[in-house]
Amino acid sequence: MAIRARTRNSLDFKPMMENEVEPGFTSFPFKIQRVDCQGPSGPRRDSLMQLVMGLGNPGRRYAKTRHNIGFMCLDEVAARLGLTFSQDTDEYLIARGNGPAGPVTLLKPQTYMNLSGEALTVWSQRTGLTVGETVTAEISEDEDPVVPPDVVPLVVCDDLHLPLGSVRIRARGSAGGQNGLASVIEHAHGPGVPRLRLGVGPRQDELDPETWADYVLEDFTAEEQGDLEDLIQRSGEALLAMLDLGPEQAGARFNRRIRRERDLPEADA
């Protein structure tokens, strides 16, 4: 038996739980290998590049909402790296520069949250780079090798089910109800997409599901600003660690779940 990298197409994709790992598969590093492929303007020179997608909704109306924490995280990282966003196309804002492990591209989709994956496809078409999940698997010698994608995107998004301030890094998994992440998984043809999930849920009782849509489209409250600033700073550090060390090592350092107040022990009288 030989170990070869392969990708899965959309016909192979089955939803998985966030912590579930498919038997026989392990996550492939999301840093791309050196490639030399044909781009829309001719042969593209060898490169080693990482792609990060921060999810949110475009426009001033949504700029300070809980759903846009992915944009806020990318703004923090761009500031730390001295990068500036520009708009090459209607589908996304883009910033390019050097990250802790080499060239990095930051994307903020402008397609609205539920269609975030469309921005990934447009970026792929414009650059001539293939995108997808990458996994390793044992395949027999008589099987044709499958070429891995050029880029496996890293996604930053909000998580309504985690209390505000929580950080969860995973190398793969389901979308967990986050529609923007689900769209990226669809366009990447599988769940092997590293993600940085940032908790925006209440620290008291869990929300009624009927209020979820309205809650994520509300601005952070004045009382939440301190926790929000801390989360943005921590998320920036976590994202840079993911780019430098990969999701497993970064997760060991930065994963944090804030306990809801109702779960905390009562103070002594």
Backbone as a ProteinNet text record, in pm:
[ID]
protein_1_A
[PRIMARY]
MAIRARTRNSLDFKPMMENEVEPGFTSFPFKIQRVDCQGPSGPRRDSLMQLVMGLGNPGRRYAKTRHNIGFMCLDEVAARLGLTFSQDTDEYLIARGNGPAGPVTLLKPQTYMNLSGEALTVWSQRTGLTVGETVTAEISEDEDPVVPPDVVPLVVCDDLHLPLGSVRIRARGSAGGQNGLASVIEHAHGPGVPRLRLGVGPRQDELDPETWADYVLEDFTAEEQGDLEDLIQRSGEALLAMLDLGPEQAGARFNRRIRRERDLPEADA
[TERTIARY]
84.1	0	87.6	41.4	117.8	37.8	108.1	43.3	52.3	-62.8	-66.8	-170.9	-145	-245	-357.4	-477.4	-589	-691.8	-778.9	-890	-1019	-1123.5	-1254.6	-1343.4	-1420.2	-1513.3	-1644.9	-1737	-1860.9	-1944.9	-1926.5	-2004.5	-1962.4	-1836.9	-1787	-1821.4	-1864.7	-1879.6	-2001.8	-1979.1	-2087.7	-2066.1	-2172.9	-2157.4	-2096.1	-2012	-1948.6	-1966	-1961.4	-1966.6	-1835.4	-1837.9	-1721.9	-1597.2	-1608.7	-1492.1	-1467	-1548.2	-1537.7	-1426.9	-1350.4	-1247.7	-1282.7	-1287.4	-1327.9	-1224.3	-1264.1	-1168.9	-1082.8	-953.9	-863.5	-813.3	-857.8	-815.3	-754.8	-651.9	-595.8	-581.1	-581	-574.2	-439.5	-441.6	-321.4	-288.4	-161.3	-130.3	-193.4	-249.7	-319.4	-224.9	-94.6	1.3	16.6	15.9	23.9	168.3	186.6	318.6	357.6	484.9	528.1	468.4	409	342.3	383.8	369	398	288.9	186.6	71.1	41.3	-52.8	-89.8	-197.2	-170.6	-267.7	-336.3	-432.1	-505.4	-418.7	-302.8	-213.8	-87	-89.4	28.8	85.3	201.2	259.8	284.7	250.3	271	395.9	478.2	602.2	574.4	670.9	657	626.5	539.9	507.7	466.1	473.5	424.7	338	207	116.3	5.5	-45.4	-156	-274.4	-394.2	-516.1	-604	-645.9	-734.5	-861.7	-975.6	-1105	-1169.1	-1192.5	-1268	-1410.7	-1509.3	-1647.3	-1726.3	-1819	-1904.9	-1996.6	-2066.5	-2154.3	-2099.3	-2112	-2057.2	-2145.3	-2084.2	-2160.2	-2158.9	-2184.8	-2183.4	-2291.5	-2402.2	-2513.7	-2469.1	-2375.3	-2336.4	-2197.5	-2130.6	-1988.6	-1960.4	-2051.8	-2025.8	-2110.1	-2166.5	-2252.2	-2170.4	-2234.5	-2167.3	-2126.5	-2205.4	-2176.7	-2047.6	-1998.6	-1882.6	-1752.1	-1748.1	-1625.1	-1511.5	-1544.9	-1441.2	-1372.2	-1449.9	-1391.1	-1302.9	-1351.6	-1276.2	-1142.1	-1141.9	-1017.4	-919.2	-967.1	-878.7	-826.1	-908.5	-860.4	-747.3	-761.1	-656.4	-526.3	-536	-416.1	-353.5	-437.6	-385.3	-307.9	-360.8	-291.4	-157.4	-154.2	-29.1	75.2	28.8	121.5	147	80.6	98.7	37.1	-78	-144.2	-268	-306.1	-422.9	-516	-645.4	-743.7	-778.9	-798.5	-847.4	-952.2	-1022.9	-1129.8	-1095.9	-1054.9	-1021.7	-1145.3	-1248.3	-1368.1	-1486.3	-1607.3	-1725.3	-1737.6	-1675.3	-1699.4	-1617.8	-1509.2	-1428.3	-1337.6	-1297.4	-1187.3	-1064.3	-946.8	-826.7	-708.9	-625.1	-499.5	-390.9	-278.2	-168.1	-41.1	40.7	167.1	237.4	325.2	401.2	348.2	322.9	280.3	395.4	369.3	476.7	545.6	480.6	539.6	558.2	545.2	561.4	443.8	429.9	322.2	184.1	98.5	-36.8	-134.7	-253.6	-362.4	-480.7	-535.7	-653.4	-772.4	-882.8	-1004.7	-1121.1	-1195.3	-1321.4	-1431.5	-1506.5	-1612.4	-1713.7	-1759.9	-1862.1	-1992.3	-2008.6	-2122.6	-2237.6	-2222	-2307.3	-2277	-2299.5	-2249.4	-2283.4	-2409.5	-2452.7	-2392.5	-2331.8	-2271.9	-2121.1	-2060.4	-1917.3	-1830.9	-1871.6	-1792.9	-1780.5	-1876.1	-1867.8	-1744.4	-1707.9	-1588.2	-1463.5	-1461.7	-1349.1	-1335.4	-1447.2	-1444.2	-1397.6	-1445.1	-1401.4	-1252.3	-1203.6	-1059.3	-979.8	-1028.7	-962.6	-957.2	-1068.2	-1072.8	-979.1	-971.4	-888.1	-738.9	-703	-561.3	-512.2	-604.2	-563.7	-518.7	-544.7	-508.2	-630.8	-613.9	-723.6	-736.8	-860.2	-886.3	-962.4	-947.7	-1020.1	-967.3	-1025.6	-971.7	-861.3	-766.6	-661.6	-649.5	-651.3	-638.3	-538.4	-493.1	-408.1	-486.4	-459	-529.1	-442.5	-466.5	-398.6	-476.1	-407.9	-470.5	-378.2	-434.4	-355.1	-268	-164	-67.3	-129.7	-237	-295.1	-393.6	-419.9	-507.1	-429.3	-496.2	-432.8	-416.1	-298.6	-280.2	-370.1	-420.4	-505.6	-424.1	-423	-345	-411.3	-338.2	-398.5	-424.5	-513.7	-538.5	-417.1	-408.3	-299.5	-315	-438.2	-465	-578.3	-557.1	-662.8	-691.4	-808.8	-834.1	-848.3	-810.7	-833.4	-947.7	-1045.7	-1165.9	-1174.8	-1210.3	-1237.4	-1383.7	-1459	-1602.3	-1654.1	-1774.6	-1839.4	-1900.4	-1917.9	-1986.1	-2086.2	-2213	-2320.4	-2331	-2284.5	-2301.9	-2190.5	-2091.1	-1984.1	-2002.8	-1989.9	-2003.1	-1898.6	-1934.3	-1846.2	-1708	-1605.5	-1467	-1404.6	-1486.1	-1432.7	-1359.9	-1260.7	-1183.3	-1175.3	-1209.6	-1201.2	-1132.9	-1020.9	-944.6	-959.9	-995.2	-1007.3	-946.9	-895.3	-837.8	-942.5	-1056	-1161.1	-1288.4	-1399.1	-1523.2	-1642.3	-1757.9	-1880.1	-1888.7	-1991.8	-2012.4	-2075.3	-2133.8	-2191.6	-2302.2	-2373.4	-2482.4	-2442	-2313.2	-2267.2	-2275.7	-2369.6	-2399.3	-2284.8	-2209.3	-2095.5	-1989.2	-1959.2	-1862.6	-1913.5	-2044.2	-2102.6	-2081.7	-2096	-2076.6	-1931.7	-1836.7	-1695.5	-1665.6	-1717.5	-1697.1	-1750.4	-1867	-1925	-1833.1	-1781.3	-1697.2	-1556.4	-1515.6	-1386.5	-1398.5	-1521.1	-1548.2	-1518.9	-1531.6	-1515.1	-1489.1	-1501.3	-1492	-1350.7	-1249	-1111.3	-1058.7	-1128.7	-1092.4	-1061.2	-938.7	-908.7	-993.4	-1035	-1120	-1087.5	-1104.8	-1091.8	-1229.7	-1296.2	-1433.6	-1428.1	-1495.7	-1490.3	-1627.8	-1633.8	-1760.9	-1820.9	-1947.9	-2020.5	-2151.4	-2173.7	-2298.8	-2306	-2424.8	-2441.3	-2369.6	-2329.5	-2263.6	-2362.2	-2489.8	-2592.1	-2655.8	-2785.8	-2855	-2839.3	-2851	-2847.2	-2970.1	-2955.3	-3061.4	-3167.6	-3288.4	-3394.9	-3358.9	-3362.6	-3326.2	-3400	-3520.6	-3595.4	-3533	-3444.7	-3382.1	-3241.7	-3190.2	-3051.4	-3022.1	-3107.7	-3081.5	-3075.1	-3166.8	-3165.7	-3045.5	-3009.2	-2901.3	-2768	-2733	-2602.3	-2596.1	-2712.8	-2715.9	-2730.6	-2724.4	-2724.7	-2581.1	-2561.2	-2430.2	-2394.8	-2265.3	-2221.4	-2268.2	-2310.3	-2360.9	-2245.1	-2277.5	-2175.7	-2110.8	-2189.7	-2135.7	-2040.1	-2050.8	-1966	-1835.9	-1817	-1703.9	-1569	-1556.9	-1430.7	-1397.6	-1497.3	-1476.6	-1450.4	-1516.4	-1495.4	-1352.2	-1301.7	-1164.4	-1064.6	-1087.4	-1000.5	-1006.8	-1128	-1144.9	-1075.6	-1087.6	-1022.1	-870.8	-815.9	-671.5	-628.2	-701.6	-666.3	-684.2	-788.4	-811.2	-700.4	-650.3	-539.1	-415.2	-386.7	-271.8	-290.7	-413.6	-442.4	-428.6	-476.6	-467.6	-322.1	-242.7	-101.2	-32.2	-71.5	-15	-56.7	-180.3	-224.4	-143.1	-116.7	-37.6	105.6	155.9	295.2	312.4	221.2	239.1	141.4	31.3	-72.8	-180.6	-297	-411.5	-392.1	-321.8	-309.2	-229.7	-109.8	-27.7	-91	-149.5	-213.9	-332.7	-408.5	-522.5	-481.3	-369.6	-321.7	-288.3	-249.5	-211.1	-327.8	-421.6	-519.5	-664.2	-695.1	-833.4	-877.1	-994.8	-1046.3	-1198.3	-1260.7	-1408.1	-1447.1	-1516.1	-1565.5	-1687.6	-1689.7	-1804.6	-1917.8	-2038.5	-2154	-2170.1	-2222.5	-2231.8	-2315.8	-2417.2	-2501.9	-2426.9	-2313.3	-2235	-2124.5	-2102.3	-1995.5	-2040.2	-1946	-1983	-2022.1	-2116.9	-2160.6	-2050.5	-2040	-1939.5	-1978.7	-1878.3	-1904.8	-1977.7	-2071	-2145.9	-2058.4
-119.4	0	124.5	225.7	349.7	463.2	559.9	677.9	788.5	835.7	943.4	1045.3	1167.7	1270.8	1259.8	1284.3	1286	1386.3	1426	1513.4	1439.9	1487.9	1427.6	1526.7	1477.4	1567.1	1571.2	1653.8	1675.5	1549.5	1451.7	1329.1	1244.6	1263.7	1186.3	1249.9	1372.6	1449.3	1406.7	1377.7	1350.6	1437.6	1499.3	1584.6	1507.6	1576.8	1517.5	1610.2	1554.3	1635.2	1710.3	1818.5	1906.8	1833.5	1742.5	1674.1	1538.8	1501.9	1369.9	1366.9	1259	1237.3	1111.4	1119.4	1004.5	894.1	769.8	660.5	651.2	633.9	617.8	747.4	862.1	990.3	1074.4	1147.2	1245.7	1375.8	1483.8	1615	1634.9	1692.3	1727.3	1872.6	1909.4	2049.6	2141.8	2255.2	2343.7	2434.9	2436.2	2509.5	2437.1	2509.1	2441.9	2408.8	2307.7	2272.2	2365.2	2365.8	2446.3	2387.8	2473.3	2429.2	2520	2470.6	2548.7	2516.3	2600.1	2569.4	2685.7	2662.9	2761.8	2853.4	2979.3	3076.1	3142.6	3232.1	3296.4	3385.4	3427.4	3514.7	3443.9	3309.7	3234.7	3156.5	3094.5	3013.1	3097.1	3040.9	3109.4	3053.4	3140.9	3094.4	3021.5	2940.5	2865.6	2958.2	2913.1	2994.3	2904.4	2958	2892	2994.7	2973.4	3076.7	3016.4	3093	3051.6	3145.7	3089.6	3165.9	3161.1	3278.7	3288.5	3360.8	3303.5	3366.5	3403.8	3532.7	3577.9	3604.2	3545.8	3551.8	3662.4	3719.4	3825.6	3875	3983.7	4047	4183.5	4223.6	4352.2	4470.4	4587.9	4710.4	4757.7	4889.2	4950	4892.5	4852.2	4799.1	4682	4602.2	4481.4	4489.3	4601.8	4611	4574	4606.7	4584.8	4471.4	4389	4281	4159	4071.5	3950	3859.3	3859	3773.9	3815.6	3935.7	3987.6	3976.7	3892.7	3878	3823.7	3748.2	3700.3	3814.2	3914.7	4034	4107.3	4118.8	4191	4124.3	3991.3	3917.8	3943.8	3940.7	3965.7	4108.3	4204.4	4342.1	4350.6	4277.9	4276.9	4219.3	4107.9	4043.9	4129.7	4189	4276.9	4393.1	4449.9	4560.3	4514.5	4396.9	4345.8	4318.7	4277.9	4245.7	4364.5	4477	4594.9	4581.3	4509.9	4486.5	4574.9	4603.6	4686.3	4612.3	4617.3	4552	4640.3	4576	4643.1	4552.5	4603	4525.3	4501.1	4375.5	4337	4300	4255.2	4205	4224.9	4212.8	4235.3	4132.7	4016.4	3906.1	3911.6	3986.4	3986.6	4109	4139.2	4230	4143.8	4192	4109.7	4190	4124	4182.3	4077.7	4118.3	4025.6	4076.2	3983	4021.2	3901.1	3925.4	3818.6	3790.1	3662	3617.8	3554.2	3491.4	3431.2	3313.7	3251.3	3135.7	3158.8	3283.1	3311.5	3391	3397.4	3475.9	3433	3530.8	3502.8	3595.2	3542.7	3619.8	3615.7	3732.4	3743.8	3782.3	3710.8	3738.8	3768	3874.5	3902.4	3896.8	3785.4	3773.1	3885.9	3933.4	4037.9	3983	3853.3	3783.4	3764.6	3814.9	3787.4	3647.8	3631.8	3515.8	3382.3	3362.7	3229.9	3187.6	3280.4	3248.9	3268.9	3258.5	3286.2	3200.2	3077.5	2988.2	3035.8	3117.2	3167.4	3256.2	3330	3413	3326.5	3211.5	3119.2	3069.7	3035.2	2986.3	3094.9	3217.3	3327.4	3351.6	3349.8	3367	3257	3135.3	3022.7	3043.2	3087.7	3109.5	3222.4	3327.1	3442.3	3413	3327.8	3298.4	3176.4	3092	2968.3	2861.7	2882.5	2786.4	2704.2	2575.4	2490.5	2499.5	2490.6	2494.5	2369.8	2328.2	2211.5	2166.1	2057.5	1995.2	1899.7	1877.3	1781.6	1687.1	1555.6	1454.2	1351.1	1266.7	1155.3	1027.1	929.7	802.4	693.2	572.5	458.3	414.4	409.7	362.3	260.2	172.7	65.4	118.9	43.5	86.3	99.4	23.9	28	143.7	219.6	335.9	454.5	534	654.5	756.2	817.1	919.9	1040.1	1100.7	1218	1340.1	1439.5	1559.7	1640.6	1675.8	1756.6	1897.5	1971.1	2109.2	2195.8	2306.6	2400.4	2468.2	2495.2	2570.8	2507.4	2493	2455.8	2579.7	2641	2766.1	2745.6	2846.3	2852.7	2952.1	2915.8	2996.4	3050.2	3177.8	3240.8	3282.3	3238.1	3269.1	3274.5	3326.6	3332.4	3197.2	3174.3	3053.9	3094.9	3088.4	3128.2	3037.7	2913.8	2815.5	2820	2903.5	2922.8	3058.3	3064.1	3193.3	3293.3	3421.3	3527.6	3516.2	3521.9	3512.3	3377.2	3276.6	3142.2	3136	3048.6	3025.9	2875.7	2832.9	2690.1	2673.4	2605.9	2577.8	2430.3	2400.1	2262.9	2250.2	2132.8	2108.7	2067.3	2015.2	1968.6	1950.9	1921.8	1894.9	1948.1	1938.5	1987.6	2138.6	2197.1	2341.6	2379.1	2284.8	2312.9	2416.6	2425.7	2521	2658.4	2680.1	2810.4	2808.8	2885.1	2875	2922.1	3021.3	3066.6	2959.8	2895.8	2786.1	2670.2	2642.3	2536.1	2565.3	2691.2	2729.4	2709.2	2744.4	2723.5	2574.5	2494.2	2349.5	2293.7	2343.3	2297.2	2329.4	2451.1	2492.2	2434.8	2390.9	2325.1	2173.9	2125.1	1984.2	1891.5	1938.7	1848.8	1922.3	1851.5	1915.1	1934.4	1893.9	1906.9	2047.4	2144.7	2285.9	2336.8	2375.8	2428.9	2551	2563.6	2676.3	2728	2859.3	2929.6	2983.6	2921.9	2959.3	3045.3	3158.9	3257.1	3270.3	3247.9	3248.9	3388.1	3400.7	3527.1	3509	3389.4	3361.5	3428.4	3430.5	3493.4	3414.7	3484.7	3419.1	3375.3	3405.8	3359.1	3234.5	3230.6	3113.8	3104.5	2982.9	2963.2	3026.4	3060.6	3128.7	3031.8	3082.5	3009.9	3005.9	2888.5	2879.4	2978.3	3016.5	3110.3	3249.3	3277.6	3410.1	3413	3299.6	3292.7	3391.4	3393	3477	3624.4	3668.4	3808.5	3839.5	3745.7	3769.9	3795.7	3714.8	3731.2	3857.1	3911.4	4033.3	4159.5	4143.3	4258.7	4301.7	4430.8	4480.1	4424.5	4411.7	4381.4	4495.9	4462.6	4564	4640.3	4751.7	4830.4	4747.5	4664.6	4581	4474.5	4440.1	4334.6	4387.2	4517.1	4573.4	4528.1	4520.1	4474.9	4332.2	4243.8	4104.5	4094.1	4178.9	4177.6	4217.1	4322.4	4365.3	4256	4188.7	4078	3964.6	3934.7	3827.5	3861	3984	4023.4	4009	4052.5	4040.7	3894.5	3813.9	3672.5	3600	3635	3568.6	3602	3725.4	3761.3	3679.9	3664.1	3584.1	3437.3	3387.8	3248.1	3223.8	3318.1	3301.7	3302.8	3392	3395.4	3265.9	3210.7	3082.8	2969.6	2972.2	2870.6	2877.7	2997.6	3012.8	2964.5	2982.3	2947.8	2802.3	2750.9	2620.2	2514.1	2554.8	2461	2455.2	2397.9	2401.2	2321.6	2209.5	2127.6	2199.1	2248.1	2317	2448.5	2521.5	2647.2	2622.9	2516.6	2484.7	2452	2381.5	2348	2473.2	2579.1	2703.3	2798.3	2802.6	2910	2866.8	2738.1	2697.5	2736.8	2797.1	2843.6	2845.8	2784.1	2789.5	2863.7	2974.7	3053.2	2982.8	2965.7	2901.5	3001.4	2955.2	3041.7	3069.3	3185.3	3227.9	3131.6	3071.2	2978.2	2850.3	2823.1	2703.5	2727	2853.4	2886	2852.4	2808.1	2781.9	2910.3	2899.2	3016.4	3065.8	3197.5	3255.4	3230.6	3219.5	3200.5	3322	3298	3406.5	3486.3
0	0	0	-67.7	-75.6	-14.4	39.6	94.5	-8.8	-53.2	-151	-108.3	-144.3	-115.6	-216.3	-170.9	-263.7	-214	-303.2	-264.2	-287.8	-220.9	-242	-313.9	-410.6	-477.8	-402.8	-452.6	-379.8	-368.4	-457.8	-450.1	-331.5	-283.6	-170.8	-37	-38.2	85.3	163.7	293	385	508.2	560.4	677.5	793.8	872.1	987.9	1106.8	1225.4	1345	1359.3	1435.4	1446.7	1492.3	1589.2	1643.5	1579.7	1481.4	1420.7	1317.5	1315.5	1214.2	1139.7	1010.7	930.2	940	965.3	974.5	848.4	869.3	755.7	698.3	750.4	698	810	776.9	868.5	794.4	866.6	802.4	735.8	618.5	543.7	575.7	590.4	619	516.4	562.6	470.4	395.9	432.1	351	217.6	109	-19.7	-52.7	-134.8	-182.3	-296.1	-329.7	-443.2	-570.8	-648.2	-770.1	-884.8	-1005.4	-1124.8	-1225	-1229.7	-1313.1	-1406.2	-1495.2	-1595.2	-1539.3	-1528.6	-1482.8	-1600.3	-1576.1	-1684.8	-1771.3	-1719.4	-1796.7	-1839.7	-1835.4	-1875.2	-1758.8	-1777	-1670.3	-1545.5	-1431.6	-1305.5	-1239	-1185.4	-1126.1	-995.1	-952.7	-828.9	-711.9	-622.1	-506.4	-390.2	-271.5	-152.2	-81.4	-78.2	-33.3	50.7	146.7	229.9	207.3	212.7	189.1	313.4	360.3	475.6	434.6	468.9	443.5	576.2	598.2	713.9	669.2	736.3	689.3	758.4	682.3	732.9	623.5	649.6	551.8	512.8	387.3	343.3	384	387.1	409.3	553	570.1	702.9	793.5	734.3	813.6	902.3	855.2	926.6	988.9	975.2	1011.3	1156.1	1248.5	1391.1	1449.3	1361.7	1409.4	1450.4	1526.6	1574.4	1457.6	1352.5	1236.9	1166.4	1192.3	1120.5	1198.2	1300	1376.9	1289.6	1184.5	1092.8	1020.4	978.4	916.9	1017.3	1141.7	1244.1	1271.4	1274.6	1295.6	1181.6	1056.6	944	943.6	986.2	997.4	1099.7	1210.2	1313	1257.7	1187.3	1132.8	1023	938.5	834.3	895.6	1003.2	1069.8	1126.4	1184.5	1241.1	1133.7	1015.7	906.8	815.1	840.3	756.6	618.8	610.8	483.4	470.4	345.9	317.3	222.4	252.1	166.3	46.8	-66.7	-187.1	-250	-349.2	-412.9	-558.7	-588.8	-725.2	-805.9	-735.5	-800.3	-705.8	-756.3	-673.9	-561.8	-578.9	-486.6	-357.7	-351.7	-229.7	-220.9	-95.9	-67.4	-43.7	-82.4	-76.1	-24.5	53.4	99.9	81.3	28.9	0.7	67.5	114.3	174.8	232.1	327	389.8	529	556.3	687.4	762.2	874.6	954.3	886.9	788.2	721.2	571.6	524.7	382.5	328.7	195.9	135.2	183.8	208.3	256.9	184.8	157.2	99.4	194.7	225.8	311.2	225.2	238.9	162.1	255.7	224.8	292.9	186.6	179.3	78.3	89.6	-25.8	-31.6	-89.1	-79.5	-138.3	-40.1	80.8	195.2	248.4	377.8	451.2	385.4	350.9	306.4	173.1	100.1	-29.9	-27.9	89.1	103	10.4	-12.5	-96.6	-239.9	-286.3	-423	-441	-336.5	-343.7	-359.4	-293.1	-305.4	-448.9	-511.3	-648.7	-745.2	-725.9	-812.2	-796.1	-673.2	-650.1	-720.7	-712.5	-778.1	-929.3	-987	-1131.3	-1174.2	-1094	-1129.1	-1114.3	-1019.5	-996.8	-1074.3	-1116.8	-1181.3	-1083.1	-952.6	-849.3	-810.7	-797.2	-752.5	-601.1	-553.7	-409.7	-370.2	-246.4	-199	-65.4	-16.3	103.5	60.8	146.3	118.3	235.3	203.7	306.9	258.1	347.4	308.2	325.9	242.6	250.9	191.7	237	178.3	55	-58.5	-181.8	-244.9	-323	-382.1	-495	-526.1	-626.9	-764.9	-793.2	-926.5	-944	-837.9	-851	-905.5	-986.5	-1038.5	-926.4	-915.7	-812.7	-840.5	-735.7	-746.6	-706.5	-791.9	-765.7	-654.4	-549.7	-443	-491.4	-424.8	-465.4	-436.7	-507.4	-482.3	-346.5	-306.7	-184.9	-105.3	24.7	117.5	202.4	189.3	260.7	411.1	484.2	628.4	651.1	731.1	747.9	890.3	902.8	1032.8	1034.3	1135.1	1138.4	1281.3	1296.8	1426.8	1460.2	1590.9	1637.8	1744.7	1709.9	1799.2	1920.7	1908.9	2015	2118.5	2097.2	2194.5	2262	2393.9	2462.7	2413.8	2419.1	2372.7	2436.2	2352.2	2397.9	2375	2344.7	2320.7	2187.3	2180.4	2058.3	2035	1916.2	1883	1748.5	1747.7	1625.8	1593.5	1470.3	1424.5	1284.4	1252.9	1121.4	1019.3	1066.7	977.2	1057.6	989.9	1059.3	982.4	1042.9	980.3	996.1	935.4	946.8	1079.5	1149.3	1279.3	1275.8	1163.1	1151.7	1103.5	1079.3	1029.6	876.7	821.4	678.3	590.3	634.3	555.2	545.7	658.2	658	573.3	580.6	498.1	350	310.6	170.8	128.1	215.1	182.4	170.3	262.9	257	125.1	83.3	-43.7	-161.4	-165.9	-278.1	-268.3	-148.1	-130.9	-145.9	-166.9	-195.9	-79.2	42.2	155.2	285.3	397.9	530.3	582.2	504.3	550.2	533.1	589.4	579.7	720.5	750.4	884.1	913.6	1038.8	1073.8	1213.5	1227.7	1354.9	1387.8	1484.8	1520.8	1646.6	1640.7	1748.3	1813	1942.8	2014	2024.6	1985.5	1996.7	2072.8	2128	2196.9	2333.1	2392.6	2523.8	2632.3	2737	2849.1	2956.5	2936.3	3029.4	2969.4	2960.2	2907.3	2756	2703.7	2559.4	2495.1	2367.5	2295	2245.1	2233.4	2164.4	2015.7	1953	1810.7	1721.7	1759	1676.1	1675.2	1769.6	1778.3	1718.4	1672.5	1626.2	1513.2	1412.3	1294.8	1332.7	1417.6	1459.1	1547.4	1632.8	1729.3	1660.1	1560.5	1496	1409.8	1373.8	1292.1	1377	1508.9	1599	1627.9	1656.1	1696.6	1834.9	1859.5	1995.5	2086.5	2205.9	2297.6	2362.3	2424.5	2494.3	2604.8	2672.9	2780.4	2729	2601	2544.1	2484.2	2479.9	2407.7	2463.1	2594.8	2652.7	2613.3	2622.4	2582.6	2433	2353.3	2208.8	2174.5	2236.1	2208.7	2244.8	2356.7	2396.5	2295.4	2245.6	2147.9	2016.7	1971.8	1846.6	1858.4	1970.5	1989.7	1995.8	2072.3	2084.2	1951.7	1878.4	1749.3	1650.5	1653.9	1566.5	1598.3	1726.8	1767.4	1728.5	1745.6	1711.3	1561.6	1480.2	1336.1	1289.5	1342.3	1305.8	1346.9	1461.1	1504	1411.2	1363.9	1268.7	1140.1	1092.5	970.7	991	1110.3	1138.2	1177.9	1262	1323.4	1275.7	1213	1175.5	1282.3	1249.5	1341.3	1469.3	1464.7	1584.1	1692.6	1657.6	1757.5	1801.1	1706.2	1741.7	1834.2	1807	1891.5	2034.1	2048.8	2182.2	2262.8	2193.8	2261.3	2282	2188.5	2190.2	2210.7	2199.3	2221.6	2362.3	2369.9	2498.6	2492.2	2588.7	2597.1	2723.5	2705.2	2816.6	2875.3	3005	3069.4	3085.7	3059.4	3081.2	3230.5	3261.2	3400.1	3482.8	3420.3	3496.4	3531.2	3461.8	3488.4	3591.2	3627.9	3721.7	3863.8	3949.4	4089.8	4160.3	4250.6	4324.7	4417.3	4429.6	4518.3	4662.9	4748.4	4890.5	4946.9	5032.7	5094.6	5189.1
[MASK]
+++++++++++++++++++++++++++++++++++++++++++++++++++++++++++++++++++++++++++++++++++++++++++++++++++++++++++++++++++++++++++++++++++++++++++++++++++++++++++++++++++++++++++++++++++++++++++++++++++++++++++++++++++++++++++++++++++++++++++++++++++++++++++++++++++++++++++++

